[in-house]
Amino acid sequence: MKVLEDAGRGTTNAFAYAGGVAELFADALRFIVGLRIRVGATVDQAYLLGVQSVSIVILTSLFTGMVFSLESAVQAVQYGVGNLVGGLVAFTAARELGPMLSAVVVAGRTGAAIAAELGSMVVTEQIEALQSLGLSPTRMLVVPRLLALLIMLPLLTVLADIISIIGGMWVAGIYAHISQESFITSARSAVPFEDVLKGLFKSAVFGVIIAIIGSYQGLRTRGGAAGVGKATTGAVVTSIILIFIFNFALSYVLFAH
């Protein structure tokens, strides 16, 4: 019976968590649609959450593109299809590697930062102070972070795509002697602009996930400093799991044909 009780309690908690996240997202969406947006705070968050993540996104995408090209270029030349390597790297970067890896990296950095910051505000009763002044924590704290990631993560994805292709082209030229012209021509022919837009749409969805999960985890923090640590860990783990789940679902819907 205890197994059934644990399963029932876990299911109830999962549905309660999903409902809380959906409610927070709906509340934030209501402020956005009503144009009740704090532009200055949004710009600040775009810098803190987006611009300061540029270096780690560049490093991750660069070495991922290099490794992918290294694994495929030599074998492709041996089989006489070296002219397809550029298309393969660009195809994978635009559809999957760019959006997903950027989201995972940003989730590890900014998702934790959002949860820790809002969790600290809960512990020090700053959230209650906002509410006592008649201010909505969702409008003041969640909406700027949501809009910042919604804007910045697709831009980081574009950067990741470009860096991945450049890294792949460099490795393909060194180890497989594939010319830059052949690599770029293959990349252009293999990736239609529609696929790039679909990849950016995926990254926008991932940005919403990171912002909402991080905010929700932070706002439900309980138990002092230890609670902040648990909220931070939970935000990162939950965000990354949801990114992988939504990546599969979106890939199936957008690219199944």
N, C-alpha and C positions, 0 to 999 in steps of 0.2 A: 504493500500500500504506500510505503514511503516513496517508492520510485514514481508511482502515479502522482503523488502529491508534489514531488519535486518537478515532474514534467508539467503538471498543471500550473504550478507557480512560475516556472520559467516561461511558459507560453503567455500567461497573463502579464508578466513583466515585459515581455517582448512587444506585445500589443500596446501596453501602456506607454512604452518608450516610443514606438512608432507614432502613436497618437499625439504624444507631446511634441515630437519633432514636426509633425504635420501642422499642429496648431501654431507653433512658433513660426514656421515658414508662411502660413496663411496670414498671420499677424504682420509679419515683415512685408509681405506682398501687398497688403492693404495700404501700408504707409507709402510704398513705392508707387502704386497705382494712383494714390491721392497726391503724389508729388510732394509729400512731406519728408523731404530729404535734406540732410545736413551736408551741404556740398563741401564745406571746408574739412569736416571730419572724414568724408569719403576720400578726398584727395590725400589726406594724411595717411589713411589706412592703405590706400593704393601704393603709396611709397613704402610704408612699413612692411606690408604683406607681399607686394609684388616686386617692386624695384629691388628691394634688398634680397630677394630670392634669385636674382638674375645669375649670380656667380655659380650657385650650386646647380641651377638648371643647365647652364652652359657646360659645366664639367660632366654632369651626368649624361647629357645628350651627346657630347663630343665622344666620350669613350664608348658609349653604347653603339653609336654609328661606326666607330672604328672597329670595334670587335665584330659587329655584324658583317662589315665589309671584309674583314680579315678571314672570317670563316667561310665566306662564299666566293670571294674573288678568285682565289687560286684554283679551286675546283671548277668554277665556271669557265676559266680560260682553258683548263685541261680538256673540258668537254666541248670547247669551241663556241661557247655562248657568253664570252666575256662582255659583249656589247649589251647584255641584259643586266649587268650588276648594278649600274646606276638606277635603273628602273626598279629593281628589287629593293634597294636601300631606301629610295624615295617613297616607294609604295608603302613599305612597312612603317616608315617614319611618319608619314602623313596620316595613315589610318590608325595605327596602334601605338607605336613607340612614343611619338611626340606627345599626344594627349595623355596617355596613361602614365608614362614615366614622370612627366611634368607634374601631374596631379599627385602622384605618390610622394614625390619629393616635397612639393608644397604642403601636402597634408602633414608630413613629418615635421616641417618647420613651422608653418603658420597655424595649422590646426592646433598644435600644442600651445602656441603663443596665445591664440584666442581663448582657449579653455583656461589656461593659467591666469590670464589677465582678468577675465570675467569671474573666475572662481575666487581670485583674491579680493575682488570687489564685493562678492557675496559674503565672504568670511569677515571682511572689515566693515560690513553693513553699509557700504556705499550704494548698493542697489536699493535698499530700504530708504535711504536718504533721497534718492531720485524719486521714488514712488511717493514719499511724503510731500515732495514739492509738486506733485501732480504731473511728473514727467514719465513717459513710457520708456522703460529700459530697452524695449525692442527698437523703438525709433532712435533712441540716443546711442545705443551700442551695437545692436545687431545689424540694422539696415546699412550703416556705413561699411561694415566689414563684408556684408553680403554683396553690395554693389562693387566694392573694390575688387573682390576675387572674381566676380562675374565679368569684370572688364579686363583685369590683369592676367588671369590664367590663360585665356585664348591668345593674348599677346605673347606670353611666355611660351606657349605651344608653337607659335609661328617661329620664334627664336630657336626653340629646340629642334624643329624640323630642319631649319637652315643649317644649324651647327652639325646635326647628325649627318646631313648630306655632305657637308664640307669635309667632316672627319672621314666619312666613308670614301669620298673621292681621293683624299690624300693617301689613305692606306691602299686603295686599289691601284693607284698610280705607282706606289713604291714596290709593293709585293707582287702585283700581277701585271704591271706595266700597261695598265689600261689608261688611255689618254683622257685628259679632262674633257675634250670635245665629245668623245664617245660616251663618257659617263653622264655628262649634262644632257646630251641628246636623248639618251635612254631614260633619264629621270623625267624629262619633259613629256615624253611620249607615253610613259607608263602611269602618270598621275594626272587625271583630269582635275580641273579646278573644283568641280563638284565634290570630289573626294576630300579635298582640302577643307572645304566649307563644312562637310560632315564631321571631319576631325575637330574643327573648331567648335562645332555645336556640342560634341562630346565633352570637350574641355570646359565649356560653359556650365554644363550639367555637373561636372566634377567640382567646379568652383562653388556652386550652390551647396553641394553635399558637404564640402570642407567647412564652409562658413556656418551653415546651419547646425551641423553636428558639433563643431567646436563651441559655438555659442550655447547650444542646449546643454552640453556637458558642463560648461562653465556656470551657467545660471542655476543648475540643479546641484551645485557643489554643497556638500554638508561635511562637517567634521573637522574644520580647521585646516591646518597646513597639510595634514595627511589626506584630507578630502580633496585638496587642490591637486596633489600628486595623482590620486586615483582618477580625477576628472581629466587631467591632461593625458594620462595613458589611455583612458577609455576613448577620448576624442580621436587620438591618432589611430588606434586599432580599429575602431568602428568606421572611421572615414576610409581607411585603406580597404577594408573588407567590402564596403559599399561601392567603392570605386571599381573594384574587380567585378562585382556583380553587375553593376550598371554598364561597365565596359562590354561585358558579354551581351547583355540585353540590347544595348544600343547598336553594337556591331551586327547583331542578328537582324535588327529592324532596318538599319541603314544600308547594310552591305550584303544582305542575304541573297539578293538576286545575282 
